[in-house]
Amino acid sequence: MQNRTKHLQLPFKFDKEKLEQDLDRVLNEKWVPHFNTNNYSGEWNVISLFAKGGDATNIFALQDADASITTTEVLKQCSYLKSVIDSFKCPILTARILRLGAGAEIKPHRDHELGYEDGNFRLHIPITTNPDVEFILDGDRLIMLPGECWYTNVNYVHSVKNSGDQDRIHLVIDAGRNEWSDQLFFSLAPKDSFDPLPEKEASPETIQRMIEELKNQNTPAAIQMIKELSKKQVTSSK
């Protein structure tokens, strides 16, 4: 069986200095603490660049299907970041700047249906980082440098620890799969390496834990997911 592709370094190289210049323009904006407080320690803050209704404080990764995703006022200050995002010729679902403070840690976790095989995919473009950042994806350490562009399949367990004395700040883009992205991804890895993972039957305890985490998000997408998980919960208890 073909090994599944869990991460890729994409053939883009963005200008580190221009990324930092745009970052300087937004450092004094209102950063929103990440909502999933059970999953991290220290400071993990977010600014949205593309969000529902253009709201820079809306930091949720995937919006509901009917959401109007538009640029925020923050992005309008950042012409280079806008050009970076526009270079991806596929639907942009969200674009955010995520800052993991020095000494902070994101605990091991999985995201829900956010691999290329699900029709959505996540890209990381580091702006500032340091050698003591440990990004672990399914047991592999990924070293992502400023200006590079990485796809990460976050359906797999992943964690980040910033043991350095400098914040780790990434532009993170969630995008929708299309013909353009298929051509890109399949030029770098075999098509069948993006097959969906076999669905495992979750225990009632696991389903309940997922429901509780989704309740904290309180978004239309989370509410819909809770409904679907609740159905599974009833089925598994029979």
LUMROBA-235748 format. One record per residue: residue number from 1; residue in one letter; x, y, z of N, C-alpha, C in turn. Coordinates in Angstrom, 3 decimals. Each point is the difference from the previous one (the first is absolute). Layout:
{NUM, a, {X, Y, Z}, {X, Y, Z}, {X, Y, Z}} ...
This chain:
{1, m, {0.841, -1.200, 0.000}, {-0.841, 1.200, 0.000}, {0.879, 1.254, 0.000}} {2, q, {-0.402, 0.976, -0.800}, {0.730, 1.262, -0.085}, {-0.010, 0.728, 1.349}} {3, n, {1.185, 0.448, 0.440}, {0.057, 0.787, 1.234}, {-0.776, 1.300, -0.186}} {4, r, {-0.693, 0.402, 1.037}, {-0.777, 1.234, -0.072}, {0.908, 1.212, 0.171}} {5, t, {-0.306, 1.052, -0.736}, {0.757, 1.244, 0.106}, {-0.527, 0.798, 1.182}} {6, k, {0.861, 0.230, 0.973}, {-0.400, 0.711, 1.213}, {0.455, 1.459, -0.013}} {7, h, {1.008, 0.292, -0.797}, {0.475, 1.382, -0.105}, {0.794, 0.155, -1.296}} {8, l, {0.053, 1.231, -0.474}, {0.754, 0.323, -1.204}, {0.569, 1.396, 0.132}} {9, q, {1.225, 0.187, -0.459}, {0.497, 1.352, -0.186}, {-0.342, 0.399, -1.428}} {10, l, {-0.828, 1.016, -0.142}, {-0.449, 0.416, -1.324}, {1.043, 0.896, -0.664}} {11, p, {0.000, 0.047, -1.335}, {1.056, 0.723, -0.739}, {-0.246, 1.503, -0.070}} {12, f, {-0.199, 0.613, 1.158}, {-0.149, 1.448, 0.087}, {1.053, 0.525, 0.965}} {13, k, {0.523, 1.167, -0.293}, {0.930, 0.651, 0.907}, {-0.373, 1.473, 0.060}} {14, f, {-0.462, 0.421, 1.151}, {-0.463, 1.370, 0.168}, {1.084, 0.844, 0.665}} {15, d, {-0.090, 1.300, -0.194}, {1.029, 0.934, 0.444}, {-0.080, 0.204, 1.514}} {16, k, {1.019, -0.458, 0.696}, {0.011, 0.066, 1.468}, {-0.116, 1.435, 0.505}} {17, e, {0.745, 0.916, -0.608}, {-0.011, 1.386, 0.468}, {-1.361, 0.651, -0.208}} {18, k, {-0.644, -0.271, -1.124}, {-1.320, 0.578, -0.257}, {-1.047, -0.596, 0.940}} {19, l, {0.133, -1.285, 0.311}, {-0.899, -0.617, 0.982}, {0.139, 0.689, 1.352}} {20, e, {1.234, 0.246, 0.404}, {0.248, 0.644, 1.293}, {-0.493, 1.451, 0.012}} {21, q, {0.127, 0.688, -1.130}, {-0.474, 1.384, -0.080}, {-1.510, 0.074, 0.196}} {22, d, {-0.714, -0.925, -0.642}, {-1.452, -0.021, 0.186}, {-0.359, -0.413, 1.420}} {23, l, {0.762, -0.907, 0.568}, {-0.243, -0.403, 1.389}, {0.145, 1.185, 0.936}} {24, d, {1.011, 0.828, -0.226}, {0.213, 1.187, 0.840}, {-1.219, 0.928, -0.020}} {25, r, {-0.722, 0.010, -1.122}, {-1.157, 0.887, -0.132}, {-1.174, -0.460, 0.869}} {26, v, {-0.024, -1.281, 0.361}, {-1.168, -0.524, 0.719}, {0.315, -0.428, 1.432}} {27, l, {1.241, 0.134, 0.418}, {0.377, -0.478, 1.337}, {-0.798, 0.686, 1.107}} {28, n, {-0.417, 1.230, -0.245}, {-0.749, 0.724, 1.016}, {-1.508, -0.135, -0.149}} {29, e, {-0.432, -0.848, -0.942}, {-1.427, -0.270, -0.133}, {-0.460, -0.878, 1.177}} {30, k, {-1.297, -0.166, 0.113}, {-0.548, -0.816, 1.081}, {0.152, -1.474, -0.338}} {31, w, {0.864, -0.688, 0.719}, {0.181, -1.438, -0.166}, {-1.046, -0.712, 0.871}} {32, v, {-0.595, -1.036, -0.556}, {-1.043, -0.743, 0.715}, {0.591, -1.310, 0.516}} {33, p, {-0.096, -0.283, 1.294}, {0.489, -1.283, 0.514}, {-0.737, -1.154, -0.672}} {34, h, {0.737, -1.047, -0.359}, {-0.629, -1.160, -0.617}, {-1.040, -0.572, 0.949}} {35, f, {-1.164, -0.373, -0.572}, {-1.150, -0.394, 0.824}, {0.195, -1.338, 0.697}} {36, n, {0.803, -0.897, -0.560}, {0.093, -1.357, 0.551}, {1.034, -0.049, 1.121}} {37, t, {-0.352, 0.591, 1.133}, {0.965, 0.198, 1.084}, {0.472, -1.298, 0.635}} {38, n, {-0.738, -1.086, -0.205}, {0.432, -1.288, 0.559}, {1.180, -0.582, -0.759}} {39, n, {0.247, 0.523, -1.201}, {0.995, -0.618, -0.875}, {1.358, 0.685, 0.029}} {40, y, {0.172, 1.035, 0.834}, {1.307, 0.669, -0.007}, {0.288, 0.642, 1.341}} {41, s, {1.271, 0.294, 0.190}, {0.438, 0.769, 1.169}, {0.851, 1.155, -0.499}} {42, g, {0.004, 1.111, 0.760}, {0.706, 1.189, -0.460}, {-0.881, 0.834, -0.907}} {43, e, {0.618, 0.818, -0.842}, {-0.744, 0.900, -0.877}, {-0.103, -0.571, -1.413}} {44, w, {-1.236, -0.094, -0.499}, {-0.262, -0.421, -1.378}, {-1.111, 0.907, -0.510}} {45, n, {0.374, 0.979, -0.821}, {-0.910, 1.052, -0.408}, {-0.156, 0.043, -1.518}} {46, v, {-1.107, 0.597, -0.437}, {-0.375, -0.057, -1.405}, {-0.518, 1.355, -0.480}} {47, i, {0.300, 0.334, -1.261}, {-0.661, 1.086, -0.722}, {-0.490, -0.574, -1.326}} {48, s, {-1.253, 0.263, -0.346}, {-0.552, -0.494, -1.261}, {0.238, 0.983, -1.133}} {49, l, {0.339, -0.540, -1.151}, {0.198, 0.800, -1.211}, {-1.128, -0.239, -1.008}} {50, f, {-0.501, -1.231, -0.050}, {-1.187, -0.362, -0.768}, {-0.949, -0.657, 0.984}} {51, a, {-1.213, 0.494, 0.114}, {-0.925, -0.549, 0.990}, {-1.436, 0.306, -0.392}} {52, k, {-0.920, -0.631, 0.671}, {-1.425, 0.231, -0.228}, {-0.312, 1.474, 0.253}} {53, g, {-0.592, 0.632, -1.009}, {-0.371, 1.388, 0.132}, {1.167, 0.956, 0.125}} {54, g, {1.216, -0.477, -0.271}, {1.177, 0.855, 0.108}, {0.324, 0.403, 1.428}} {55, d, {-0.402, -0.828, 0.965}, {0.189, 0.305, 1.419}, {1.360, -0.519, 0.472}} {56, a, {0.918, 0.903, 0.308}, {1.362, -0.387, 0.382}, {0.043, -0.741, 1.323}} {57, t, {-1.069, 0.100, 0.800}, {-0.033, -0.711, 1.285}, {-0.622, -1.387, -0.119}} {58, n, {-0.501, -0.331, -1.197}, {-0.546, -1.344, -0.231}, {1.157, -0.920, -0.383}} {59, i, {0.438, -0.802, 0.956}, {1.237, -0.765, -0.201}, {-0.242, -1.466, -0.300}} {60, f, {-1.265, -0.389, -0.244}, {-0.294, -1.417, -0.210}, {0.555, -0.462, -1.336}} {61, a, {0.519, -1.226, -0.006}, {0.711, -0.497, -1.169}, {-0.925, -0.245, -1.183}} {62, l, {-1.066, -0.747, 0.206}, {-0.911, -0.319, -1.096}, {-1.363, 0.589, 0.301}} {63, q, {-0.493, 0.807, -0.917}, {-1.292, 0.639, 0.188}, {-1.103, -0.895, -0.558}} {64, d, {-1.258, 0.350, 0.288}, {-1.102, -0.764, -0.573}, {-0.083, 0.273, -1.492}} {65, a, {-0.660, -0.920, -0.700}, {0.006, 0.032, -1.466}, {-0.609, 1.277, -0.571}} {66, d, {-0.932, 0.620, 0.719}, {-0.673, 1.192, -0.510}, {0.716, 1.293, 0.373}} {67, a, {1.137, -0.131, 0.663}, {0.691, 1.195, 0.488}, {0.574, 0.809, -1.163}} {68, s, {-0.035, 1.315, 0.160}, {0.617, 0.901, -0.967}, {1.414, 0.299, 0.473}} {69, i, {0.987, -0.628, -0.638}, {1.393, 0.138, 0.410}, {0.626, 1.158, -0.778}} {70, t, {0.417, 1.031, 0.718}, {0.566, 1.178, -0.646}, {1.241, 0.474, 0.756}} {71, t, {0.715, 0.925, -0.609}, {1.198, 0.545, 0.630}, {-0.375, 0.858, 1.198}} {72, t, {0.854, 0.006, 1.006}, {-0.207, 0.826, 1.179}, {0.722, 1.339, -0.178}} {73, e, {-0.325, 0.941, 0.887}, {0.659, 1.296, -0.052}, {1.506, -0.139, 0.238}} {74, v, {0.383, -1.013, 0.780}, {1.423, -0.228, 0.274}, {0.745, -0.329, -1.290}} {75, l, {-0.582, -0.883, -0.807}, {0.672, -0.402, -1.228}, {0.158, 1.172, -0.960}} {76, k, {-0.923, 0.944, 0.049}, {0.076, 1.157, -0.897}, {1.239, 0.850, 0.256}} {77, q, {0.614, -0.196, 1.175}, {1.248, 0.707, 0.318}, {1.230, -0.725, -0.535}} {78, c, {-0.195, -1.234, -0.472}, {1.131, -0.908, -0.259}, {-0.008, -0.458, -1.449}} {79, s, {0.531, 0.834, -0.876}, {-0.065, -0.308, -1.430}, {0.790, -1.257, -0.357}} {80, y, {1.121, -0.233, 0.704}, {0.780, -1.179, -0.367}, {-0.699, -1.281, 0.458}} {81, l, {-0.531, 0.004, 1.210}, {-0.751, -1.175, 0.461}, {-1.176, -0.277, -0.934}} {82, k, {-0.651, 1.053, -0.470}, {-1.109, -0.175, -0.946}, {0.492, -0.656, -1.279}} {83, s, {1.158, 0.411, -0.499}, {0.530, -0.604, -1.229}, {0.387, -1.452, 0.226}} {84, v, {0.493, -0.321, 1.199}, {0.330, -1.395, 0.333}, {-1.260, -0.846, -0.046}} {85, i, {-1.050, 0.456, 0.650}, {-1.252, -0.752, 0.029}, {-0.580, -0.140, -1.403}} {86, d, {0.078, 1.064, -0.794}, {-0.548, -0.017, -1.363}, {0.773, -0.927, -0.934}} {87, s, {1.212, -0.385, 0.393}, {0.786, -0.882, -0.860}, {-0.547, -1.424, -0.033}} {88, f, {-0.886, -0.317, 0.936}, {-0.612, -1.327, 0.023}, {-1.327, 0.065, -0.749}} {89, k, {-0.044, -0.652, -1.162}, {-1.139, 0.119, -0.911}, {-1.074, -1.033, 0.346}} {90, c, {-0.474, 0.106, 1.223}, {-1.019, -0.909, 0.497}, {-0.824, 0.754, 1.043}} {91, p, {-1.163, -0.519, 0.378}, {-0.830, 0.716, 0.974}, {0.720, 0.166, 1.342}} {92, i, {0.017, 1.212, 0.516}, {0.585, 0.266, 1.315}, {-1.119, -0.071, 1.034}} {93, l, {0.121, -0.930, 0.934}, {-1.017, -0.182, 1.034}, {0.269, 0.898, 1.199}} {94, t, {1.248, 0.042, 0.419}, {0.427, 0.951, 1.026}, {1.494, 0.265, -0.192}} {95, a, {0.417, 1.173, 0.448}, {1.426, 0.312, 0.072}, {0.209, 0.745, 1.310}} {96, r, {0.961, -0.464, 0.779}, {0.215, 0.559, 1.334}, {1.496, 0.120, 0.274}} {97, i, {0.349, 0.927, 0.878}, {1.346, 0.041, 0.555}, {-0.087, -0.594, 1.397}} {98, l, {0.789, -1.029, 0.261}, {0.005, -0.662, 1.298}, {1.350, 0.213, 0.673}} {99, r, {-0.062, 0.473, 1.229}, {1.217, 0.291, 0.766}, {0.065, -0.891, 1.238}} {100, l, {1.016, -0.854, 0.034}, {0.252, -0.850, 1.161}, {1.152, 0.628, 0.775}} {101, g, {-0.310, 0.485, 1.195}, {0.989, 0.741, 0.766}, {1.186, -0.840, 0.441}} {102, a, {1.090, 0.680, 0.315}, {1.176, -0.693, 0.527}, {-0.394, -0.782, 1.253}} {103, g, {0.388, -1.260, 0.050}, {-0.303, -0.849, 1.143}, {-1.369, -0.650, -0.042}} {104, a, {-0.796, 0.298, -1.021}, {-1.352, -0.557, -0.097}, {0.021, -1.363, -0.688}} {105, e, {-1.093, -0.733, 0.173}, {-0.070, -1.356, -0.540}, {-1.427, -0.321, -0.418}} {106, i, {-0.148, -0.541, -1.208}, {-1.281, -0.534, -0.469}, {0.065, -1.521, 0.207}} {107, k, {-0.914, -0.517, 0.766}, {0.040, -1.410, 0.379}, {-0.390, -0.893, -1.181}} {108, p, {0.395, -1.285, 0.048}, {-0.357, -0.919, -1.094}, {-1.513, -0.074, -0.194}} {109, h, {-0.429, 0.129, -1.245}, {-1.427, -0.059, -0.314}, {-0.160, -0.264, -1.493}} {110, r, {-1.225, -0.290, -0.405}, {-0.353, -0.134, -1.408}, {-1.032, 1.063, -0.349}} {111, d, {-0.014, 0.406, -1.269}, {-1.093, 0.825, -0.495}, {-0.972, -0.888, -0.772}} {112, h, {-1.184, 0.538, -0.265}, {-1.062, -0.803, -0.591}, {-0.112, 0.252, -1.496}} {113, e, {0.244, -1.056, -0.801}, {-0.157, 0.048, -1.458}, {0.696, 1.211, -0.616}} {114, l, {1.298, 0.083, 0.255}, {0.793, 1.104, -0.536}, {1.277, -0.541, -0.643}} {115, g, {-0.196, -1.037, -0.817}, {1.070, -0.529, -0.837}, {-0.402, 0.156, -1.456}} {116, y, {0.954, -0.106, -0.913}, {-0.309, 0.235, -1.411}, {-1.096, -0.927, -0.500}} {117, e, {-0.020, -1.228, 0.512}, {-0.993, -0.986, -0.428}, {-1.424, 0.392, 0.395}} {118, d, {-0.126, 0.944, 0.923}, {-1.320, 0.449, 0.451}, {-0.542, 1.159, -0.835}} {119, g, {0.803, 0.471, -0.943}, {-0.438, 1.127, -0.814}, {0.432, 1.345, 0.550}} {120, n, {0.655, -0.016, 1.175}, {0.546, 1.212, 0.605}, {1.477, -0.243, 0.290}} {121, f, {0.780, 1.056, 0.086}, {1.398, -0.219, 0.368}, {0.560, 1.233, 0.684}} {122, r, {0.987, -0.244, 0.869}, {0.613, 1.059, 0.805}, {1.429, 0.252, -0.448}} {123, l, {0.327, 1.281, -0.146}, {1.342, 0.413, -0.381}, {0.601, 0.871, 1.101}} {124, h, {1.284, -0.204, 0.255}, {0.756, 0.819, 0.951}, {1.078, 0.762, -0.753}} {125, i, {0.056, 1.303, 0.225}, {1.088, 0.832, -0.524}, {0.626, 0.713, 1.194}} {126, p, {1.138, -0.480, 0.488}, {0.637, 0.644, 1.156}, {0.441, 1.431, -0.319}} {127, i, {-0.216, 0.886, 0.980}, {0.482, 1.374, -0.108}, {1.181, 0.207, 0.947}} {128, t, {-0.182, -0.379, 1.275}, {1.129, -0.024, 0.939}, {-0.023, -1.328, 0.736}} {129, t, {1.175, -0.516, 0.283}, {0.105, -1.262, 0.715}, {1.384, -0.050, 0.643}} {130, n, {0.334, -1.126, 0.618}, {1.331, -0.153, 0.578}, {0.354, -1.489, 0.032}} {131, p, {1.270, -0.345, 0.162}, {0.414, -1.410, -0.066}, {-0.587, -0.878, 1.100}} {132, d, {-0.555, 0.618, 1.050}, {-0.522, -0.779, 1.116}, {-1.502, -0.236, -0.090}} {133, v, {-0.578, 0.248, -1.168}, {-1.403, -0.359, -0.235}, {-0.046, -1.450, -0.466}} {134, e, {-0.829, -0.794, 0.657}, {-0.176, -1.407, -0.382}, {-1.436, -0.212, -0.458}} {135, f, {-0.171, -0.124, -1.310}, {-1.298, -0.330, -0.587}, {0.042, -1.494, -0.319}} {136, i, {-0.827, -0.771, 0.681}, {-0.004, -1.444, -0.170}, {-1.318, -0.428, -0.644}} {137, l, {0.096, -0.688, -1.136}, {-1.172, -0.498, -0.712}, {0.119, -1.510, -0.156}} {138, d, {-0.874, -0.723, 0.698}, {0.013, -1.466, -0.052}, {1.396, -0.561, 0.266}} {139, g, {0.680, 0.579, 0.963}, {1.311, -0.482, 0.409}, {1.172, 0.601, -0.747}} {140, d, {-0.250, 0.746, -1.085}, {1.077, 0.608, -0.779}, {0.143, 1.474, 0.374}} {141, r, {1.235, 0.451, 0.192}, {0.239, 1.422, 0.250}, {0.174, 0.717, -1.333}} {142, l, {-0.809, 1.039, -0.205}, {0.097, 0.805, -1.208}, {0.692, 1.312, 0.343}} {143, i, {1.044, 0.313, -0.736}, {0.706, 1.268, 0.189}, {-0.410, 0.916, -1.140}} {144, m, {-0.847, 0.977, 0.323}, {-0.553, 0.919, -0.988}, {0.660, 1.366, 0.177}} {145, l, {0.619, 0.507, -1.052}, {0.776, 1.232, 0.079}, {-0.773, 1.178, -0.592}} {146, p, {0.318, 1.228, 0.425}, {-0.714, 1.171, -0.504}, {-0.018, 0.071, -1.520}} {147, g, {-1.184, 0.267, -0.545}, {-0.165, 0.123, -1.440}, {-0.342, -1.292, -0.703}} {148, e, {0.189, -1.134, 0.680}, {-0.367, -1.278, -0.602}, {-1.511, -0.199, 0.090}} {149, c, {-0.493, -1.010, -0.745}, {-1.431, -0.313, 0.016}, {-0.169, -1.507, 0.169}} {150, w, {-0.740, -0.385, 1.023}, {-0.166, -1.413, 0.339}, {-1.472, -0.382, 0.081}} {151, y, {-0.313, -1.158, -0.568}, {-1.292, -0.640, 0.231}, {0.166, -0.989, 1.144}} {152, t, {-0.931, 0.042, 0.945}, {0.010, -0.974, 1.094}, {-1.375, -0.633, 0.115}} {153, n, {-0.041, -1.315, 0.039}, {-1.265, -0.722, 0.190}, {-0.261, -0.096, 1.494}} {154, v, {-0.827, 0.916, 0.501}, {-0.203, 0.082, 1.442}, {-1.094, -0.941, 0.501}} {155, n, {-0.438, -0.936, -0.875}, {-0.795, -1.118, 0.501}, {0.866, -0.900, 0.886}} {156, y, {1.307, 0.070, -0.213}, {0.938, -0.779, 0.816}, {0.342, 0.779, 1.272}} {157, v, {0.397, -0.723, 1.016}, {0.364, 0.634, 1.269}, {1.179, 0.937, -0.231}} {158, h, {-0.119, 1.224, 0.510}, {1.079, 0.965, -0.147}, {0.075, 0.881, 1.243}} {159, s, {1.166, 0.571, 0.206}, {0.244, 0.856, 1.164}, {1.099, 0.995, -0.352}} {160, v, {0.046, 1.089, 0.767}, {1.049, 1.001, -0.197}, {0.485, 0.467, 1.365}} {161, k, {1.322, 0.044, 0.154}, {0.599, 0.519, 1.230}, {1.021, 1.063, -0.373}} {162, n, {-0.182, 1.196, 0.545}, {0.944, 1.088, -0.267}, {0.890, 0.176, 1.226}} {163, s, {1.147, -0.649, -0.025}, {0.943, 0.079, 1.118}, {0.978, 1.153, -0.153}} {164, g, {-0.152, 0.779, -1.061}, {0.913, 1.114, -0.248}, {-0.426, 1.267, 0.729}} {165, d, {0.760, 1.076, -0.231}, {-0.301, 1.284, 0.637}, {-0.617, 0.983, -0.985}} {166, q, {-0.482, -0.499, -1.148}, {-0.629, 0.828, -1.026}, {-1.356, -0.610, -0.361}} {167, d, {-1.000, 0.854, -0.211}, {-1.306, -0.499, -0.411}, {0.106, -0.722, -1.335}} {168, r, {-0.842, -0.989, -0.162}, {-0.111, -0.716, -1.269}, {-1.299, 0.471, -0.663}} {169, i, {0.129, 0.665, -1.161}, {-1.151, 0.619, -0.648}, {-0.111, -0.529, -1.433}} {170, h, {-1.147, -0.593, -0.308}, {-0.238, -0.578, -1.326}, {-1.231, 0.635, -0.640}} {171, l, {0.040, 0.168, -1.306}, {-1.201, 0.202, -0.791}, {-0.568, -1.386, -0.272}} {172, v, {-1.240, -0.232, 0.410}, {-0.631, -1.312, -0.163}, {-1.230, 0.174, -0.887}} {173, i, {-0.016, -0.738, -1.098}, {-1.084, 0.100, -0.981}, {-0.715, -1.343, -0.076}} {174, d, {-1.318, 0.037, 0.114}, {-0.820, -1.180, -0.281}, {-0.687, 0.237, -1.331}} {175, a, {0.152, -0.938, -0.907}, {-0.497, 0.193, -1.364}, {-0.810, -1.212, -0.449}} {176, g, {-0.757, 0.202, -1.072}, {-0.806, -1.067, -0.568}, {0.673, -0.611, -1.215}} {177, r, {-0.071, -1.287, -0.089}, {0.615, -0.745, -1.100}, {-0.704, 0.316, -1.321}} {178, n, {0.783, 0.169, -1.069}, {-0.568, 0.174, -1.337}, {0.983, -0.556, -1.037}} {179, e, {-0.262, 0.248, -1.266}, {0.854, -0.541, -1.064}, {1.416, 0.548, 0.103}} {180, w, {0.115, 1.290, 0.303}, {1.330, 0.606, 0.138}, {0.795, -0.688, 1.101}} {181, s, {-0.627, -0.208, 1.165}, {0.725, -0.625, 1.106}, {0.296, -1.464, -0.289}} {182, d, {-0.909, -0.689, -0.708}, {0.273, -1.392, -0.371}, {1.262, -0.089, -0.851}} {183, q, {0.120, 0.885, -0.969}, {1.191, -0.020, -0.857}, {1.261, 0.229, 0.829}} {184, l, {-0.081, 0.911, 0.943}, {1.146, 0.295, 0.848}, {0.358, -1.188, 0.885}} {185, f, {-0.974, -0.493, 0.750}, {0.271, -1.059, 0.968}, {0.419, -1.299, -0.680}} {186, f, {-0.655, -0.350, -1.105}, {0.301, -1.272, -0.657}, {1.294, 0.054, -0.802}} {187, s, {0.556, 1.210, -0.179}, {1.338, 0.107, -0.601}, {1.084, -0.262, 1.043}} {188, l, {-0.388, 0.031, 1.279}, {0.958, -0.160, 1.088}, {-0.111, -1.341, 0.702}} {189, a, {-1.162, -0.647, -0.099}, {-0.224, -1.284, 0.663}, {-1.070, -0.763, -0.776}} {190, p, {0.030, -1.335, 0.028}, {-0.985, -0.786, -0.757}, {-1.428, 0.299, 0.444}} {191, k, {-0.894, 0.002, -0.958}, {-1.403, 0.307, 0.284}, {-0.583, -0.917, 1.064}} {192, d, {0.338, -1.295, -0.089}, {-0.612, -0.943, 0.948}, {0.597, 0.098, 1.400}} {193, s, {1.016, 0.846, 0.184}, {0.533, 0.203, 1.354}, {-0.859, 0.973, 0.794}} {194, f, {-1.048, 0.535, -0.653}, {-0.926, 0.908, 0.680}, {-1.356, -0.666, 0.241}} {195, d, {-0.043, -1.334, -0.046}, {-1.248, -0.702, 0.280}, {-0.439, 0.251, 1.434}} {196, p, {-1.304, 0.048, 0.243}, {-0.478, 0.231, 1.375}, {0.439, -1.104, 0.946}} {197, l, {0.190, 0.370, 1.258}, {0.288, -0.977, 1.041}, {-1.235, -0.848, 0.254}} {198, p, {0.173, -1.309, 0.267}, {-1.154, -0.817, 0.382}, {-0.636, 0.570, 1.261}} {199, e, {-1.312, 0.118, -0.014}, {-0.688, 0.577, 1.153}, {-0.061, -1.014, 1.133}} {200, k, {0.500, 0.401, 1.140}, {-0.029, -0.871, 1.168}, {-1.215, 0.331, 0.856}} {201, e, {-0.585, -1.032, 0.571}, {-1.152, 0.198, 0.873}, {0.475, 0.588, 1.317}} {202, a, {-0.453, 1.212, 0.278}, {0.412, 0.660, 1.236}, {-0.813, -0.522, 1.177}} {203, s, {0.639, -0.047, 1.150}, {-0.689, -0.437, 1.215}, {-0.971, 1.093, 0.443}} {204, p, {-1.042, -0.358, 0.771}, {-0.919, 1.032, 0.516}, {0.729, 1.081, 0.788}} {205, e, {1.054, -0.378, 0.722}, {0.762, 0.971, 0.780}, {0.705, 0.998, -0.910}} {206, t, {0.575, -0.511, -1.106}, {0.688, 0.869, -0.953}, {-0.982, 0.955, -0.667}} {207, i, {-1.164, -0.524, -0.386}, {-1.018, 0.843, -0.632}, {-0.445, 1.108, 0.947}} {208, q, {-0.202, -0.338, 1.267}, {-0.433, 1.005, 0.971}, {1.065, 1.082, 0.185}} {209, r, {1.275, -0.407, 0.014}, {1.083, 0.963, 0.151}, {0.043, 0.947, -1.205}} {210, m, {-0.212, -0.554, -1.197}, {-0.024, 0.832, -1.206}, {-1.157, 0.987, 0.042}} {211, i, {-1.150, -0.453, 0.483}, {-1.173, 0.874, 0.101}, {0.279, 1.156, 0.952}} {212, e, {0.626, -0.297, 1.141}, {0.292, 1.046, 0.984}, {0.959, 1.040, -0.571}} {213, e, {0.997, -0.456, -0.781}, {0.945, 0.935, -0.604}, {-0.691, 0.883, -1.041}} {214, l, {-0.930, -0.600, -0.757}, {-0.716, 0.759, -1.021}, {-0.942, 1.024, 0.616}} {215, k, {-0.551, -0.321, 1.150}, {-0.888, 0.953, 0.674}, {0.745, 1.291, 0.320}} {216, n, {1.280, -0.104, 0.301}, {0.801, 1.190, 0.314}, {0.150, 0.915, -1.209}} {217, q, {-0.074, -0.581, -1.206}, {0.175, 0.802, -1.213}, {-1.248, 0.828, -0.321}} {218, n, {-1.169, -0.599, 0.212}, {-1.278, 0.714, -0.164}, {-0.114, 0.682, -1.366}} {219, t, {0.317, -0.748, -1.052}, {-0.179, 0.493, -1.363}, {-1.053, -0.860, -0.690}} {220, p, {-0.614, 0.494, -1.092}, {-0.959, -0.830, -0.732}, {0.589, -1.333, -0.448}} {221, a, {1.271, 0.027, -0.445}, {0.634, -1.249, -0.425}, {0.156, -0.962, 1.175}} {222, a, {0.369, 0.536, 1.165}, {0.154, -0.837, 1.185}, {-1.338, -0.568, 0.436}} {223, i, {-1.043, 0.819, -0.070}, {-1.337, -0.469, 0.384}, {-0.461, -1.136, -0.905}} {224, q, {0.261, 0.134, -1.312}, {-0.362, -1.064, -0.934}, {0.782, -1.269, 0.296}} {225, m, {1.280, 0.158, 0.329}, {0.832, -1.160, 0.309}, {-0.476, -0.693, 1.278}} {226, i, {-0.442, 0.799, 0.963}, {-0.532, -0.568, 1.244}, {-1.223, -0.867, -0.300}} {227, k, {-0.860, 0.474, -0.907}, {-1.184, -0.770, -0.380}, {0.391, -1.343, -0.601}} {228, e, {1.011, 0.019, -0.873}, {0.445, -1.242, -0.644}, {0.627, -0.950, 1.007}} {229, l, {0.798, 0.549, 0.918}, {0.631, -0.842, 1.022}, {-1.040, -0.552, 0.971}} {230, s, {-1.024, 0.775, 0.294}, {-1.040, -0.461, 0.912}, {-0.740, -1.199, -0.581}} {231, k, {-0.190, 0.015, -1.331}, {-0.620, -1.151, -0.659}, {0.875, -1.245, 0.172}} {232, k, {1.316, 0.174, -0.167}, {0.921, -1.126, 0.165}, {-0.020, -0.496, 1.449}} {233, q, {-0.131, 0.968, 0.909}, {-0.026, -0.341, 1.420}, {-1.197, -0.893, 0.321}} {234, v, {-1.155, 0.327, -0.585}, {-1.203, -0.815, 0.204}, {0.181, -1.378, -0.605}} {235, t, {0.575, -0.040, -1.208}, {0.213, -1.279, -0.682}, {0.950, -0.905, 0.769}} {236, s, {1.096, 0.592, 0.503}, {1.013, -0.805, 0.700}, {-0.484, -0.515, 1.347}} {237, s, {-1.040, 0.650, 0.542}, {-0.493, -0.434, 1.307}, {-1.039, -1.093, -0.113}} {238, k, {-0.436, -0.299, -1.229}, {-1.016, -1.048, -0.183}, {0.619, -1.382, 0.058}} 
